[in-house]
Amino acid sequence: MFNTLTSCIAALVFAHAVSAALVTEGQASESVDMRDFSCNQYLSAHPETQQNILFWVDGYLSHASSNLVVLFDGLDDYHRVIVETCQDDPRQPLSDLFVAPEKT
C-alpha cells in the first residue's frame, strides 16, 4: 500500500510540475518538449515555475534510476547547477544538463 500511495503522490507531483511548466511568462502552451526547453527559458521563468521544473528534473532522474526518494535539499543543488551552467550557454536545452543514471 505504501508503494501505491508513493506512486500516486509522485504521479501527482509530476503532473503538477509538467502543467506548471507549460505556463512561462504568461503564455500557455498545449505541450512542452523538454528537449527544446532552453536554459534561457528556465532562467527567465517565474521562481514558482522554476521550482516546478526542478520537480520535473528530480522526477526524470528518479524514474531513470528507480530511486523514489525526493531530497528537497537536492532541488537547491539542481537549481545551482542549472544557473551556473546555463549562464555559459543560455540557448542550450535544459535537458542536456542532466544525464539520467542507468537503472541498477
MODELLER restraints for C-alpha pairs under 7 A, 6 or more apart:
rsr = mdl.restraints
at = mdl.atoms
rsr.add(forms.Gaussian(group=physical.xy_distance, feature=features.Distance(at['CA:14:A'], at['CA:55:A']), mean=6.98, stdev=0.5))
rsr.add(forms.Gaussian(group=physical.xy_distance, feature=features.Distance(at['CA:14:A'], at['CA:56:A']), mean=6.06, stdev=0.5))
rsr.add(forms.Gaussian(group=physical.xy_distance, feature=features.Distance(at['CA:14:A'], at['CA:59:A']), mean=6.62, stdev=0.5))
rsr.add(forms.Gaussian(group=physical.xy_distance, feature=features.Distance(at['CA:17:A'], at['CA:52:A']), mean=4.47, stdev=0.5))
rsr.add(forms.Gaussian(group=physical.xy_distance, feature=features.Distance(at['CA:17:A'], at['CA:53:A']), mean=6.01, stdev=0.5))
rsr.add(forms.Gaussian(group=physical.xy_distance, feature=features.Distance(at['CA:17:A'], at['CA:55:A']), mean=6.17, stdev=0.5))
rsr.add(forms.Gaussian(group=physical.xy_distance, feature=features.Distance(at['CA:17:A'], at['CA:56:A']), mean=5.75, stdev=0.5))
rsr.add(forms.Gaussian(group=physical.xy_distance, feature=features.Distance(at['CA:18:A'], at['CA:56:A']), mean=6.76, stdev=0.5))
rsr.add(forms.Gaussian(group=physical.xy_distance, feature=features.Distance(at['CA:20:A'], at['CA:49:A']), mean=6.12, stdev=0.5))
rsr.add(forms.Gaussian(group=physical.xy_distance, feature=features.Distance(at['CA:20:A'], at['CA:52:A']), mean=6.40, stdev=0.5))
rsr.add(forms.Gaussian(group=physical.xy_distance, feature=features.Distance(at['CA:21:A'], at['CA:49:A']), mean=5.87, stdev=0.5))
rsr.add(forms.Gaussian(group=physical.xy_distance, feature=features.Distance(at['CA:21:A'], at['CA:52:A']), mean=6.55, stdev=0.5))
rsr.add(forms.Gaussian(group=physical.xy_distance, feature=features.Distance(at['CA:21:A'], at['CA:53:A']), mean=6.15, stdev=0.5))
rsr.add(forms.Gaussian(group=physical.xy_distance, feature=features.Distance(at['CA:22:A'], at['CA:28:A']), mean=6.08, stdev=0.5))
rsr.add(forms.Gaussian(group=physical.xy_distance, feature=features.Distance(at['CA:22:A'], at['CA:29:A']), mean=5.60, stdev=0.5))
rsr.add(forms.Gaussian(group=physical.xy_distance, feature=features.Distance(at['CA:22:A'], at['CA:31:A']), mean=6.29, stdev=0.5))
rsr.add(forms.Gaussian(group=physical.xy_distance, feature=features.Distance(at['CA:22:A'], at['CA:32:A']), mean=6.05, stdev=0.5))
rsr.add(forms.Gaussian(group=physical.xy_distance, feature=features.Distance(at['CA:23:A'], at['CA:29:A']), mean=6.63, stdev=0.5))
rsr.add(forms.Gaussian(group=physical.xy_distance, feature=features.Distance(at['CA:24:A'], at['CA:45:A']), mean=5.88, stdev=0.5))
rsr.add(forms.Gaussian(group=physical.xy_distance, feature=features.Distance(at['CA:25:A'], at['CA:45:A']), mean=6.35, stdev=0.5))
rsr.add(forms.Gaussian(group=physical.xy_distance, feature=features.Distance(at['CA:34:A'], at['CA:95:A']), mean=6.28, stdev=0.5))
rsr.add(forms.Gaussian(group=physical.xy_distance, feature=features.Distance(at['CA:35:A'], at['CA:93:A']), mean=5.93, stdev=0.5))
rsr.add(forms.Gaussian(group=physical.xy_distance, feature=features.Distance(at['CA:35:A'], at['CA:95:A']), mean=5.50, stdev=0.5))
rsr.add(forms.Gaussian(group=physical.xy_distance, feature=features.Distance(at['CA:36:A'], at['CA:93:A']), mean=5.41, stdev=0.5))
rsr.add(forms.Gaussian(group=physical.xy_distance, feature=features.Distance(at['CA:37:A'], at['CA:93:A']), mean=5.41, stdev=0.5))
rsr.add(forms.Gaussian(group=physical.xy_distance, feature=features.Distance(at['CA:37:A'], at['CA:94:A']), mean=5.83, stdev=0.5))
rsr.add(forms.Gaussian(group=physical.xy_distance, feature=features.Distance(at['CA:38:A'], at['CA:90:A']), mean=6.81, stdev=0.5))
rsr.add(forms.Gaussian(group=physical.xy_distance, feature=features.Distance(at['CA:38:A'], at['CA:91:A']), mean=5.57, stdev=0.5))
rsr.add(forms.Gaussian(group=physical.xy_distance, feature=features.Distance(at['CA:38:A'], at['CA:92:A']), mean=5.48, stdev=0.5))
rsr.add(forms.Gaussian(group=physical.xy_distance, feature=features.Distance(at['CA:38:A'], at['CA:93:A']), mean=4.19, stdev=0.5))
rsr.add(forms.Gaussian(group=physical.xy_distance, feature=features.Distance(at['CA:38:A'], at['CA:94:A']), mean=5.14, stdev=0.5))
rsr.add(forms.Gaussian(group=physical.xy_distance, feature=features.Distance(at['CA:39:A'], at['CA:86:A']), mean=5.31, stdev=0.5))
rsr.add(forms.Gaussian(group=physical.xy_distance, feature=features.Distance(at['CA:39:A'], at['CA:90:A']), mean=4.77, stdev=0.5))
rsr.add(forms.Gaussian(group=physical.xy_distance, feature=features.Distance(at['CA:39:A'], at['CA:91:A']), mean=5.90, stdev=0.5))
rsr.add(forms.Gaussian(group=physical.xy_distance, feature=features.Distance(at['CA:39:A'], at['CA:92:A']), mean=5.84, stdev=0.5))
rsr.add(forms.Gaussian(group=physical.xy_distance, feature=features.Distance(at['CA:39:A'], at['CA:93:A']), mean=5.90, stdev=0.5))
rsr.add(forms.Gaussian(group=physical.xy_distance, feature=features.Distance(at['CA:39:A'], at['CA:94:A']), mean=5.07, stdev=0.5))
rsr.add(forms.Gaussian(group=physical.xy_distance, feature=features.Distance(at['CA:40:A'], at['CA:90:A']), mean=4.66, stdev=0.5))
rsr.add(forms.Gaussian(group=physical.xy_distance, feature=features.Distance(at['CA:40:A'], at['CA:91:A']), mean=5.98, stdev=0.5))
rsr.add(forms.Gaussian(group=physical.xy_distance, feature=features.Distance(at['CA:42:A'], at['CA:50:A']), mean=6.30, stdev=0.5))
rsr.add(forms.Gaussian(group=physical.xy_distance, feature=features.Distance(at['CA:54:A'], at['CA:75:A']), mean=6.06, stdev=0.5))
rsr.add(forms.Gaussian(group=physical.xy_distance, feature=features.Distance(at['CA:54:A'], at['CA:78:A']), mean=6.77, stdev=0.5))
rsr.add(forms.Gaussian(group=physical.xy_distance, feature=features.Distance(at['CA:54:A'], at['CA:79:A']), mean=6.96, stdev=0.5))
rsr.add(forms.Gaussian(group=physical.xy_distance, feature=features.Distance(at['CA:61:A'], at['CA:100:A']), mean=5.35, stdev=0.5))
rsr.add(forms.Gaussian(group=physical.xy_distance, feature=features.Distance(at['CA:61:A'], at['CA:101:A']), mean=6.99, stdev=0.5))
rsr.add(forms.Gaussian(group=physical.xy_distance, feature=features.Distance(at['CA:62:A'], at['CA:68:A']), mean=5.79, stdev=0.5))
rsr.add(forms.Gaussian(group=physical.xy_distance, feature=features.Distance(at['CA:64:A'], at['CA:100:A']), mean=5.59, stdev=0.5))
rsr.add(forms.Gaussian(group=physical.xy_distance, feature=features.Distance(at['CA:64:A'], at['CA:101:A']), mean=6.11, stdev=0.5))
rsr.add(forms.Gaussian(group=physical.xy_distance, feature=features.Distance(at['CA:64:A'], at['CA:102:A']), mean=6.48, stdev=0.5))
rsr.add(forms.Gaussian(group=physical.xy_distance, feature=features.Distance(at['CA:64:A'], at['CA:103:A']), mean=6.08, stdev=0.5))
rsr.add(forms.Gaussian(group=physical.xy_distance, feature=features.Distance(at['CA:65:A'], at['CA:101:A']), mean=5.55, stdev=0.5))
rsr.add(forms.Gaussian(group=physical.xy_distance, feature=features.Distance(at['CA:65:A'], at['CA:102:A']), mean=5.84, stdev=0.5))
rsr.add(forms.Gaussian(group=physical.xy_distance, feature=features.Distance(at['CA:65:A'], at['CA:103:A']), mean=4.49, stdev=0.5))
rsr.add(forms.Gaussian(group=physical.xy_distance, feature=features.Distance(at['CA:65:A'], at['CA:104:A']), mean=6.87, stdev=0.5))
rsr.add(forms.Gaussian(group=physical.xy_distance, feature=features.Distance(at['CA:66:A'], at['CA:103:A']), mean=6.20, stdev=0.5))
